[in-house]
């Protein structure tokens, strides 16, 4: 009986306790504020960041993707849940000099779902799942990959490729096993 009371008490305490969250880093706070204040941020992303239903992912960081020799911020906005990464921003000071430089969005992808990001020198590849009926959440049949590169004259990123490739849930040739079936 004593064990049962302890389990009920522990369960009640856990249910009442707020979810454990780590304190945002100074970079996360800066990125969040910059994205929220950007007039071209969608209402959905702005609302997620203000209400804490979404947050700047700790995997956000710096890389020179504009090719100017200065680090740019790659900012991932995530839900922390099944939707995963839902927005990507590249914040940059490209083309600015002097004391008045500030981060501005050079790329905004604001309607993503479970997106992943890869860098190939200054090319950004964004991958999203494309499920087919019967696919498990882990194993979409197809993946959509889009490449973006910085166009200095426009001071913005342009899409340079858009392709659909087989995902981990793609049907294998007869006799082959899919990654999901091999597990």
C-alpha positions in Angstrom: 0.0 0.0 0.0 2.9 2.3 0.8 4.3 1.9 -2.7 0.9 2.6 -4.2 0.6 5.9 -2.3 4.1 6.9 -3.2 3.4 6.2 -6.9 0.2 8.2 -6.9 1.9 11.1 -5.0 4.8 11.1 -7.5 2.5 11.0 -10.5 0.4 13.9 -9.1 3.5 16.0 -8.5 4.8 15.3 -12.1 1.5 16.2 -13.6 1.4 19.5 -11.7 5.0 20.4 -12.4 5.7 22.6 -15.5 7.7 21.0 -18.3 11.4 21.3 -17.7 13.0 23.8 -20.0 16.5 25.1 -20.2 17.2 28.8 -20.1 17.8 30.2 -23.6 21.3 31.1 -24.5 22.2 34.7 -25.3 22.3 33.8 -29.0 18.9 32.1 -28.8 17.4 35.3 -27.2 19.0 37.5 -29.8 17.8 35.3 -32.7 14.3 35.2 -31.2 14.0 38.9 -30.7 15.3 39.6 -34.3 12.8 37.1 -35.8 9.9 38.4 -33.8 10.7 42.1 -34.7 11.1 41.3 -38.4 8.1 42.7 -40.2 8.2 39.9 -42.7 8.0 37.1 -40.1 4.7 35.3 -40.4 2.0 35.7 -37.7 2.2 32.0 -37.0 5.9 32.0 -36.3 5.8 35.2 -34.3 2.9 33.8 -32.2 4.8 30.6 -31.6 7.8 32.5 -30.3 5.8 34.9 -28.2 3.7 32.2 -26.6 6.5 29.7 -26.2 4.8 27.0 -28.3 7.8 27.2 -30.5 11.4 28.2 -29.7 14.8 28.9 -31.3 16.5 25.6 -31.4 19.8 25.2 -29.6 21.2 23.8 -32.8 21.0 27.2 -34.4 24.5 28.6 -35.0 26.9 30.5 -37.2 28.4 29.8 -40.6 29.5 32.1 -43.5 26.8 31.3 -46.0 26.9 34.6 -47.8 30.5 34.2 -48.8 31.6 37.6 -47.4 34.0 36.1 -44.8 31.7 37.0 -41.9 29.6 34.6 -39.9 25.8 34.5 -40.6 23.3 33.2 -38.1 21.3 30.1 -39.2 18.2 30.1 -37.0 15.9 27.1 -36.6 12.5 27.5 -35.1 11.1 24.3 -33.7 8.0 23.1 -31.8 9.8 20.6 -29.8 7.2 18.1 -30.9 6.2 16.0 -33.9 6.2 19.0 -36.3 9.9 19.5 -35.6 11.6 22.4 -37.3 9.0 24.7 -38.8 11.0 27.7 -39.9 14.5 28.6 -40.9 16.0 32.1 -41.1 19.5 33.2 -42.2 20.3 36.4 -40.3 23.2 38.4 -41.8 25.0 41.7 -41.8 26.1 41.2 -45.4 26.8 44.5 -47.2 26.7 46.6 -44.0 29.6 48.5 -42.5 30.2 50.7 -39.5 28.7 50.9 -36.1 25.1 50.7 -37.3 25.3 47.1 -38.5 22.5 44.9 -37.4 21.2 41.4 -38.2 18.6 41.3 -40.9 16.9 38.3 -42.5 18.4 37.3 -45.8 16.4 34.0 -46.0 13.0 33.2 -44.5 11.5 29.7 -44.9 8.5 29.9 -42.6 6.2 27.0 -43.5 8.3 24.0 -43.0 7.4 20.7 -41.4 10.0 18.3 -39.8 12.7 20.1 -41.8 16.4 19.3 -41.6 19.3 21.4 -42.8 22.6 20.6 -44.4 25.4 23.0 -45.4 27.7 22.4 -48.5 30.1 25.3 -48.3 27.7 28.3 -48.9 24.8 26.2 -50.2 22.0 25.5 -47.8 20.0 22.3 -48.4 16.6 22.0 -46.7 15.0 18.6 -46.6 11.3 17.8 -45.7 9.5 14.5 -45.7 6.8 13.6 -48.2 4.8 10.7 -46.8 2.8 8.3 -48.9 -0.3 6.4 -47.5 0.9 3.7 -45.1 4.3 5.3 -44.3 5.4 5.4 -40.7 6.2 8.8 -39.2 9.9 7.8 -39.2 10.0 6.6 -42.8 8.5 8.9 -45.5 8.5 7.4 -49.0 10.0 10.6 -50.5 12.1 13.6 -49.4 11.9 17.0 -50.9 15.3 18.7 -51.1 15.7 22.3 -51.9 19.0 24.1 -52.3 19.5 27.8 -51.6 22.5 30.0 -52.5 23.2 33.6 -51.8 22.9 36.1 -54.6 25.1 39.1 -53.7 23.4 41.5 -56.1 20.0 40.8 -54.5 21.4 40.5 -51.0 19.1 37.5 -50.6 19.1 33.8 -51.2 17.7 32.2 -54.3 16.5 28.6 -54.8 19.0 26.8 -57.0 17.6 23.3 -57.0 14.3 21.5 -56.1 14.2 17.7 -56.2 12.3 14.8 -54.8 14.4 11.8 -53.8 13.6 8.4 -52.3 13.2 8.5 -48.5 13.7 5.7 -46.0 10.1 4.4 -46.6 10.5 4.1 -50.4 9.5 0.8 -51.8 12.5 -1.4 -52.6 13.1 -3.4 -55.7 11.9 -7.0 -55.5 14.0 -8.9 -53.1 15.5 -5.8 -51.5 14.5 -4.6 -48.0 13.6 -1.0 -47.1 15.4 0.5 -44.1 12.1 0.2 -42.2 11.8 -3.5 -43.0 15.4 -4.2 -42.1 14.9 -2.8 -38.6 
